[in-house]
Amino acid sequence: MTQYVITYLGGNQPSTPEEGQKHFAKYKEWLSSLGNAVINPANPFKNTHTISPDGNITEGSKTTMSGYTIIDAESIDAALEMAKVCPFLEIEGTLEVSELVQMKM
């Protein structure tokens, strides 16, 4: 199997705690439905800082990336099938699915 990274971009924040709990319940249900394919679920980002080539550091992100999940799949097509039912899409988020390349040192 090959590992794939599902990257979360954008999306609308829930307007109430109850909405947040409902969305998170859907997210956990989706992850459960993937079973053993899930290698590293739900990795949200927090307190992001950006370092520019000149060494300048600013708070915040230059992208809308908010986190990632790592899955195992037989192919990119299989990974895309898993990702296209992710509830993150319901909150107007976008997903990127990328093959994870294992670097040898």
N, C-alpha and C positions, 0 to 999 in steps of 0.2 A: 504494500500500500504506500501511497504517497501522501505526505502531509500538505495541507493547504491552509492558508491564513484567510479568514474572513475579516475584512477591515470595515469598521463602522464609520460612516461619514455623515455629518449633519444630523438631521432629525429634530423633531420638536420635543421639547421637554414637556412632560405631563403637567397640566395646570393645577392639579390637586394631588395630595398624597394618595387619595383613593385611586385616581387614574394611574398614578405611578405603581401602586400595588397590583392593579389589574394588568398593566403592561408587563411588569416583572413576572407575574404568574404565567402569562402567555409565553414569555421568553424561556422560563424554566421548563415549561411543557414542551416547547420546541427542542430545547437541548436534550431533554429526556427522550424524545422521539428519535433522536440521532443515535442513541445507545452508545456502543463502544467506539463509534466513529469520533466522538468528542475526545480530543487529547488534552486541550487546555481551554476551558470555557470562560466566558465573561471576564475579560481583562480590561476594565475601564481605565481611562487616563484621568489624572487629576494634577493640578498645580503645574501645568506645562510651561516650560520656558524655551525660548528659541535662541540659539547661538548663531550669529551670522559669520560669514567668512572672515570679517575683520575683527572677530572676537567680541563684538557687541552682544550683550545679553538683554533680551526683552521678555517680559511676562506674556504668556499666551502663545497660541499656536498660529502658524502661517497657513495651516490647513484646517479642515473641519473634522479631522480624525478624532474619534472619541474613545476608541478601544478596538479590541480584536478577539477572535476565537480561533483556535487551531483544531482542525479536523483531519481525519484519515479518510481517503477516498480512493477508489480504483482509477479515477481519471478526473480531468478538469470538468468534464460534463457531469459526472456524478456529484462532484463538489458543488457545481452550480445548481443542480437539482435540490440539494440539501439547503443551500442558501436562499433560494428563491421563495421559500415559505417562511423565512425568518420574520418574526413580528416587528423587527426594527423597521421594515419597509412600511408597516402600517402607520408609523409616526413620521412619515415623509423622509425617512433616512435613506441613504444610498449604501450599497454594499460593494466592496471590491473583493474579488476572490483571486488569490495568487498562489501559485505553487511555491512551497517553501524549499529552498535549495539548501541542502546540508553541506556546509563548507568543511573541508578537511584542513587541519592545521598541521 
